[in-house]
Amino acid sequence: MVRDRGQNAPAAAADGLPSISGIEARSLVPTRRAVFALLFAWLALPLLSSGADIGALPPQRIIRGIPYLSGGIGQDEQEAMKAAATRYDLLLTFVESGSGAYISDVRVAIDNRLGERVFEISTDGPLLLVKLPVGRYTVSALNGEHLLSRKVNISGKLPTRVVLQWPVESVE
């Protein structure tokens, strides 16, 4: 059986694109608004599926071109930040050893493999999420007079999670 291409071919619209069952091909192309809506939904999915309250996230800030979130005060903010951790390369948690009590106001510095300081802040809570380029870094954290340092490798695939534990201060 031979088809007659002239009679069965899709009709062309005024702009030269074929129409399918009366629907112009141009209407099948997603608009920018639709693309952005889908992108936002895809990025927000980890937060929504975890039950975390998106509004509980502290604001993202940028230092020296490096985006970060600092906070984790209260259960809602902790859950929201842990859910958002998948979009960051480094998750730091600050606690007292033994009691496991969270610590805030920790002075954090991150140096690249050449020893150059690429990031430095005083935290707003016990959690710090940082987006870093792939590479090796030294994380130094100062709580009171106690300095802790850790070497970290950022692979760009999965977040690197580091728990920094300080000894409980003895009170005399």
N, C-alpha and C positions, 0 to 999 in steps of 0.2 A: 504494500500500500504506500503510495507516494502522497505526501502532504503538499498542498498548495501554499507555499510560503507567503504569498501575497494576501491570502484570505485569513490565515491562521496566525500570522505574526502579530505581536502586541502593537497596539496603536501608539504612535509617538505623540507626546504632548508638545505644546508650543515651544518648550525649551529644548526639544530634541531627545529627552529622556523617555523611555517607554513607560506605558502605564500598565498596571497589572490589575485586571478585573475592575477597572475604573479608578484605581488608586494610583496617583502619580508617584513615580520612583522618588522624586524629591521629598515627598512626605514621609518616606521610609528612612531618610537620613536623620539621625538624632540631632537635636538642637544643642547648642552650648549649654543651655539651662538644664536639659535632661542629662547631659554628660556630667556636669558638675554635681547634680543631685545624686546620680549613681555613685560618683567618686566619694562624695561626703558619706553616703550610706555605707559604702564599703569600708571607709576609714573608721566610722563610728561603730561598726558591727561588733568589734571586740568589747567595747564598753557596754553596748546595749545587751549583748548576749551574756555578759557577766553579771548583770543586775546592778552594776555600778551606776551611780548618779553622775552623768556627764557634767552637770553644774557644780559638782563637788571638786572638780579639778582646779588646782591653783593655776594662775595664768602662766603660760609659757613665756620665758624671757630668753634673751640672747646676750651672751658676753663673748667678745672677740670672735663673732660669727658662729658661736656654738650654742644651739638651742638647749634649754634645760627646764625642768620643773623641780621646784623645791617645796616641800611641805610634808603632808601626812599627819596633820593634827586632826584627830577625830577619826572615827571608824569610816564614815562616808568618804572622806578625802583619801584615807589609806587605800580603801577598796578601788576608788577611781584611779589612783596613781598606779596601783599594781596592775589594773586592767590596761592602762595606757603604756605600761612598761614594754610591751611588745613592739612599740614604735620608736623605742630609744635603744641605744647601744650599751649603755651602762646603767645599772640600778645599784645604788649604794644605800645600805640600811645601817643606821647608827644605834647601838644598844649598849647597855651595861651588861657585862658578863655576870653570870649568876642569876640576877633578878630578871634579866631580859627587858628591863625598862627602856623605853625609847629615849633617845637623846637628841636635842636640837641645838641650834647655835654652834654647830661644829664648823670650824674653818677648814675648807677643802681646797687643795691645790692639785692640779693635774699637769704633769710634765710629759712631753713627748719623749721618744727614745734618744733624742739629742740633748735632753735636759732642758729644753725650752719650755717655759710656762705657757700653757695654752688655755688654762681655765683656772679661775680662783673666785671663790665666794664664801660667805658665811651662811649656812643653811637656815631655812625658815621652819624646818621640821626634821623628823627622823628619816625621811626618804629623799633621795636625790636621783633624778633621771637625767641623763646627759646623752646627747647625740654627738658622737665623735667619729671622725674619719677612721677607716681601717688602719690599724697599727698597734704598736706596743707603747704603753704608758705606765707612769708611776703615779699612783694616787696617794697623796699625803693628807691626813686628817688630824686636826689638832682640837682636842677637847680639854679645856683647862690647860694644864701643863703637860698632858700626855699626848704624844705624837705617835700615830700609827701610819705605816706605809705598806702598800701592796702593789705588786706588779700586775698589770692586767693586759690581756691581749684582746683587742676588738677585731672580730672577724667580719662584721657586717652582715652576718647571717642570723645568729641568735643573740639576745641580750646577755651581757656578762653581768652576773649578780655577785655582789660582794657584801658580806656582813662584817662591819667593823665593830669589835667589842672592846670596850674599855673596862678596866677593873673598877669595882665599886670603891668610891673614896671612903677611907676609914675616918670616922669622926672621933676625935679624942677630947 
